[in-house]
Amino acid sequence: MASSPIPDPPAAAAARYPRVMLGTCVVPWRPDGTCDEALFRRTVQHAVETLGPHQYIFGTAGEGYAVTDRQFATIGRVFVDAMRAAGGEPMVGVISLALGTVQERIAQALDWGVREFQISLPAWGALEDTELDRFFAATCGRFPAARFLHYNLARAKRVLTGADYARLAARHPNLVAIKMGGENVPALRDVAAAADAAGVRCFFTEFGYQALADTRRCGLLCSFGGCEPGLARRWFAASTPERAALEPVFRALHAAAKSALAGGTYMDGAYDKLYVKRHFPEFPLDLLPPYRGATEAQYARFLSACQAALATVPPSPVSLS
């Protein structure tokens, strides 16, 4: 059962995007490097049914940084078709060092009927202000029929501030959302304040969401909560006391993934594929080379720790007495 959007306060400025849970779909790679389409379609349907209709592909966890143009086209079409069949609204991520490639991929996906895109800054070097404005003019400005979520992350070598977003949102009404991870609450709060004033929706991962959900109009970017969708839905809709009661479970789930892959540096998809494999045991853990995914032994450690954490979930609703 998918979650329902949380309404904004009646007096709030009109929001450009609903307050929902946002989730990622990851790609199951066969040993020959092709996508297992049947399995991929099943996981997309499961994501929509359990986490909600707002799912995306080709972010960091979806290996959007590593796919070729051919993979982008073939897998992207499958994703869009699977999302439509499940009743979802597909969002397609576009990551490239080349702005021309970003534009070509947006135009291609528009032809498939996609209207929501996730973009991040080119990461070869940090963009200065003029370059930043050019990037958004060439994406949001060039494609006014599309809606854009910006993924604000340190990997892009420039993390945008509230002041940056205030300026960009004023220029581009189709900049509708922002996605940020981590627990740097002052930075998240700065961005959220500017976003709220502009009607732009912020999506924060579990602990950032916990810190700001009661004071800002943020949505939930579902990360490790994807290993137990029912618990993620509960976290999204919970009152402050219930989130406090659930926090030890979420900390334990987060630690389960981190400890399973301890001793190395992994791309986000290595973690997200652990979460999917809990529901689809046949799901392969490989990432596109040269990046490494988790091993079966690491998954076994994760699964054991995950099950132990979930055994401590308090009953719902949490007593407020």
C-alpha positions as CSV (number, residue, x, y, z in Angstrom):
1,M,0.0,0.0,0.0
2,A,1.6,3.3,-1.1
3,S,1.7,6.4,1.1
4,S,-0.6,9.4,0.6
5,P,0.7,12.9,0.1
6,I,0.8,15.1,3.2
7,P,-1.1,18.3,2.6
8,D,0.6,21.7,3.0
9,P,-0.7,24.2,5.6
10,P,-3.7,26.2,4.1
11,A,-1.8,29.5,4.4
12,A,1.3,28.2,2.7
13,A,2.4,29.5,-0.7
14,A,1.5,27.3,-3.6
15,A,4.0,24.4,-3.9
16,R,5.4,23.4,-7.2
17,Y,5.5,19.7,-6.3
18,P,3.5,17.5,-3.9
19,R,4.7,16.6,-0.5
20,V,5.3,12.8,-1.0
21,M,7.8,10.1,-0.6
22,L,10.3,10.0,-3.4
23,G,12.2,6.8,-4.2
24,T,14.8,5.3,-6.6
25,C,14.6,2.3,-8.9
26,V,17.9,0.4,-9.5
27,V,18.9,-1.8,-12.4
28,P,19.5,-5.5,-12.2
29,W,22.5,-6.3,-14.4
30,R,23.0,-9.8,-15.9
31,P,26.5,-11.2,-16.1
32,D,26.8,-10.0,-19.7
33,G,26.1,-6.4,-18.7
34,T,22.5,-6.2,-20.0
35,C,19.5,-5.4,-17.9
36,D,17.2,-8.2,-16.7
37,E,14.1,-6.5,-18.0
38,A,11.5,-8.8,-16.5
39,L,13.0,-8.5,-13.0
40,F,13.4,-4.8,-13.4
41,R,9.7,-4.4,-14.3
42,R,8.7,-6.4,-11.2
43,T,10.9,-4.2,-8.9
44,V,9.5,-1.0,-10.4
45,Q,5.9,-2.2,-9.9
46,H,6.8,-3.2,-6.3
47,A,8.3,0.3,-5.6
48,V,5.1,2.0,-6.9
49,E,2.8,-0.3,-5.0
50,T,4.7,-0.1,-1.7
51,L,6.3,3.4,-1.6
52,G,4.2,5.5,-3.9
53,P,3.9,6.7,-7.5
54,H,6.9,9.1,-7.4
55,Q,9.9,7.0,-8.4
56,Y,13.0,7.9,-10.4
57,I,15.8,6.2,-12.3
58,F,19.4,7.2,-13.2
59,G,20.3,9.1,-10.0
60,T,23.5,8.1,-8.2
61,A,21.9,4.9,-6.8
62,G,20.5,4.2,-10.3
63,E,24.0,4.4,-11.9
64,G,23.0,7.4,-14.1
65,Y,26.6,8.5,-14.0
66,A,27.8,5.2,-15.7
67,V,25.2,4.3,-18.4
68,T,25.9,4.7,-22.0
69,D,23.6,6.5,-24.4
70,R,22.3,3.2,-25.6
71,Q,21.6,2.0,-22.0
72,F,20.0,5.3,-21.2
73,A,17.6,4.9,-24.1
74,T,16.7,1.2,-23.8
75,I,16.5,1.0,-20.0
76,G,14.9,4.4,-19.8
77,R,12.0,3.4,-22.1
78,V,11.5,0.2,-20.1
79,F,11.3,2.2,-16.9
80,V,8.8,4.7,-18.3
81,D,6.6,1.9,-19.6
82,A,6.8,0.0,-16.3
83,M,6.0,3.1,-14.3
84,R,3.0,3.9,-16.4
85,A,1.7,0.4,-16.2
86,A,2.0,0.6,-12.4
87,G,0.2,3.9,-12.2
88,G,3.4,5.9,-11.4
89,E,4.9,9.2,-12.6
90,P,8.3,8.5,-14.0
91,M,11.2,10.8,-13.2
92,V,14.4,10.4,-15.2
93,G,17.8,11.4,-14.0
94,V,20.3,12.9,-16.3
95,I,24.0,13.0,-15.3
96,S,26.8,13.9,-17.6
97,L,30.0,16.1,-17.7
98,A,28.8,17.3,-21.1
99,L,25.9,19.8,-21.0
100,G,25.1,18.9,-24.6
101,T,24.6,15.3,-23.5
102,V,22.3,16.4,-20.7
103,Q,20.2,18.4,-23.2
104,E,20.1,15.5,-25.7
105,R,18.9,13.1,-23.1
106,I,16.2,15.4,-21.8
107,A,14.9,15.9,-25.3
108,Q,14.9,12.2,-25.9
109,A,13.0,11.4,-22.7
110,L,10.5,14.2,-23.5
111,D,9.7,12.2,-26.7
112,W,8.9,9.2,-24.5
113,G,6.3,11.3,-22.6
114,V,8.5,12.0,-19.6
115,R,7.9,15.4,-17.9
116,E,9.9,15.1,-14.7
117,F,13.7,15.2,-14.6
118,Q,16.4,15.0,-12.0
119,I,19.5,17.0,-12.8
120,S,22.9,17.5,-11.1
121,L,25.8,19.8,-11.8
122,P,28.7,18.7,-14.0
123,A,31.3,17.4,-11.6
124,W,34.6,17.8,-13.4
125,G,35.1,21.2,-11.8
126,A,33.0,23.4,-9.5
127,L,30.8,25.8,-11.4
128,E,31.1,29.5,-10.5
129,D,28.0,31.7,-10.5
130,T,27.9,32.5,-14.2
131,E,28.4,28.9,-15.2
132,L,25.7,27.8,-12.7
133,D,23.2,30.2,-14.3
134,R,24.1,29.0,-17.7
135,F,23.5,25.4,-16.6
136,F,20.0,26.1,-15.3
137,A,19.2,28.3,-18.3
138,A,20.2,25.4,-20.6
139,T,18.1,22.9,-18.7
140,C,15.1,24.5,-17.0
141,G,15.1,27.4,-19.4
142,R,15.5,25.5,-22.6
143,F,12.8,22.9,-21.7
144,P,9.9,24.9,-20.2
145,A,7.4,22.0,-20.6
146,A,9.5,19.8,-18.2
147,R,9.7,19.9,-14.5
148,F,13.1,19.7,-12.8
149,L,14.4,18.4,-9.5
150,H,18.0,19.4,-8.7
151,Y,20.1,16.9,-6.8
152,N,22.2,19.0,-4.5
153,L,25.3,17.0,-3.5
154,A,29.0,17.5,-2.7
155,R,30.0,15.1,-5.4
156,A,29.1,17.9,-7.9
157,K,31.9,20.0,-6.2
158,R,29.4,22.8,-5.4
159,V,26.6,22.5,-2.9
160,L,24.0,25.2,-3.5
161,T,22.7,27.4,-0.7
162,G,19.4,28.9,0.0
163,A,20.5,32.1,-1.6
164,D,21.4,30.2,-4.8
165,Y,18.0,28.5,-4.9
166,A,16.1,31.8,-4.2
167,R,17.7,33.3,-7.3
168,L,17.3,30.2,-9.5
169,A,13.7,29.5,-8.5
170,A,12.7,33.1,-9.3
171,R,14.1,32.7,-12.8
172,H,12.8,29.2,-13.5
173,P,9.2,28.3,-12.4
174,N,9.8,24.7,-13.6
175,L,12.5,24.2,-11.0
176,V,10.0,22.4,-8.7
177,A,12.1,20.4,-6.2
178,I,15.4,19.9,-4.5
179,K,17.0,16.6,-3.2
180,M,19.6,16.5,-0.5
181,G,21.0,13.8,1.7
182,G,22.9,13.8,5.0
183,E,22.3,15.3,8.5
184,N,23.9,18.7,8.2
185,V,20.8,20.3,9.6
186,P,21.9,24.0,9.3
187,A,22.6,23.5,5.6
188,L,19.3,21.6,5.1
189,R,17.4,24.3,7.0
190,D,19.0,27.1,5.0
191,V,17.9,25.5,1.7
192,A,14.5,24.5,3.0
193,A,13.7,28.1,4.1
194,A,14.5,29.5,0.7
195,A,12.6,26.6,-1.0
196,D,9.5,27.0,1.1
197,A,9.4,30.7,0.3
198,A,9.6,30.0,-3.4
199,G,7.2,27.0,-3.4
200,V,10.0,24.6,-4.3
201,R,9.7,21.2,-2.6
202,C,12.7,19.8,-0.6
203,F,13.3,16.1,-0.3
204,F,15.5,15.0,2.5
205,T,16.6,11.5,3.5
206,E,15.3,9.9,6.7
207,F,17.2,11.8,9.4
208,G,17.2,15.1,7.6
209,Y,13.4,14.7,7.2
210,Q,13.1,13.9,10.9
211,A,14.9,17.1,11.8
212,L,12.8,19.4,9.6
213,A,9.4,17.7,8.9
214,D,7.6,19.5,11.6
215,T,8.9,23.0,10.7
216,R,9.4,22.9,7.0
217,R,7.4,21.5,4.1
218,C,9.8,18.8,3.1
219,G,9.0,15.4,1.5
220,L,10.8,12.2,2.3
221,L,13.6,10.9,0.1
222,C,13.4,7.2,0.9
223,S,16.9,5.7,1.3
224,F,17.5,2.8,3.6
225,G,13.8,2.9,4.5
226,G,13.3,1.1,1.3
227,C,14.3,-2.2,2.9
228,E,11.0,-2.1,4.8
229,P,8.4,0.0,2.8
230,G,5.7,-0.2,5.5
231,L,8.1,1.3,8.1
232,A,9.1,4.0,5.6
233,R,5.4,4.9,5.1
234,R,5.0,5.0,8.8
235,W,8.0,7.3,9.3
236,F,6.7,9.6,6.6
237,A,3.3,10.1,8.2
238,A,4.4,9.8,11.9
239,S,3.9,12.4,14.6
240,T,7.0,13.7,16.3
241,P,6.7,11.3,19.3
242,E,6.3,8.4,17.0
243,R,9.3,9.3,14.9
244,A,11.3,9.6,18.1
245,A,10.2,6.1,19.1
246,L,11.1,4.7,15.7
247,E,14.5,6.5,15.5
248,P,16.5,3.6,17.1
249,V,15.1,1.2,14.5
250,F,16.1,3.5,11.7
251,R,19.5,4.1,13.2
252,A,19.9,0.3,13.4
253,L,18.8,-0.2,9.8
254,H,21.3,2.5,8.6
255,A,24.1,0.9,10.6
256,A,23.2,-2.5,9.2
257,A,24.0,-1.4,5.7
258,K,27.1,0.6,6.7
259,S,28.6,-2.2,8.7
260,A,27.9,-4.8,6.0
261,L,30.0,-2.7,3.6
262,A,32.5,-1.5,6.2
263,G,36.2,-1.3,5.1
264,G,35.6,0.1,1.7
265,T,34.1,3.0,-0.3
266,Y,31.0,2.1,-2.4
267,M,28.7,4.0,-4.7
268,D,25.1,4.6,-3.5
269,G,23.8,1.8,-5.6
270,A,25.7,-0.8,-3.7
271,Y,23.6,0.0,-0.7
272,D,20.3,0.4,-2.5
273,K,20.6,-3.0,-4.2
274,L,20.9,-4.6,-0.7
275,Y,17.5,-3.1,0.1
276,V,15.9,-4.3,-3.1
277,K,17.4,-7.8,-2.7
278,R,15.6,-8.2,0.6
279,H,12.3,-8.3,-1.4
280,F,13.7,-10.0,-4.5
281,P,16.3,-12.5,-3.4
282,E,17.3,-13.2,-7.0
283,F,18.3,-9.5,-7.5
284,P,22.0,-9.2,-8.5
285,L,24.2,-6.9,-6.5
286,D,26.6,-5.9,-9.3
287,L,27.2,-2.3,-10.4
288,L,28.4,-1.3,-13.8
289,P,32.2,-1.5,-14.0
290,P,34.6,-0.2,-12.8
291,Y,32.4,0.2,-9.7
292,R,32.0,-2.7,-7.3
293,G,28.8,-3.9,-5.7
294,A,28.3,-5.8,-2.5
295,T,29.0,-9.5,-2.3
296,E,26.6,-12.2,-1.3
297,A,28.5,-12.6,2.0
298,Q,28.0,-8.9,2.7
299,Y,24.4,-9.2,1.8
300,A,24.0,-12.0,4.3
301,R,25.5,-9.9,7.1
302,F,23.2,-7.0,6.1
303,L,20.1,-9.2,6.1
304,S,20.9,-10.6,9.6
305,A,21.4,-7.2,11.1
306,C,18.3,-5.8,9.2
307,Q,16.1,-8.5,10.6
308,A,17.4,-7.9,14.1
309,A,16.6,-4.2,13.8
310,L,13.1,-4.8,12.4
311,A,12.4,-7.2,15.4
312,T,12.5,-4.1,17.6
313,V,9.9,-2.0,15.8
314,P,7.4,-0.7,18.4
315,P,3.7,-1.2,17.8
316,S,1.7,1.4,16.0
317,P,0.5,3.8,17.0
318,V,3.0,4.7,19.7
319,S,1.5,5.5,23.0
320,L,1.8,9.2,23.8
321,S,1.2,8.7,27.5
